[in-house]
C-alpha cells in the first residue's frame, strides 16, 4: 500500500472517529437532560416514552464506543503495516469490503464463520 493510500485511509478513519466522538457527546448531553426531566409532572405514557428514548440513546452510545474501539484497532493495524489483512486467516480483505467498512478486521469469509460460531 502506498503512502497516499495509507494517508487517505487514516484520514477517513480519523474523520469517522471524530464523528462518532461527537455523536457520543451529543447523546451524553441528551441523556442527561432526559434524566433530569424524568417524572416531572409527566403522564405515565410520557415517562415510558422518555425511558424508551434514554435506553435507545444508551444503546447508540455503546455502539458508538464499540465502533471507536474498532477504528482505533484499524489505525494500529495501519501503523503496524497489517491493515487490510484478515486477522484470522491472513489473506487480504477485499477492497470493496474495506471501502464499505474501513475498520474491518476480518475478510468476509472469516467474518461469516465468526458470526456462525457466535450464533451457535
Secondary structure, DSSP 8 states (H G I E B T S, - for coil): --HHHHHHHHHHHHHHHHHHHHHHHHHHHHHHHHHHHTTSS--HHHHHHHHHHHHHHHHHHHHHHHHHHHHHHHHHHHHHT-TTB-TTT--B--HHHHHH-TT--S-HHHHHHHHHHHH-
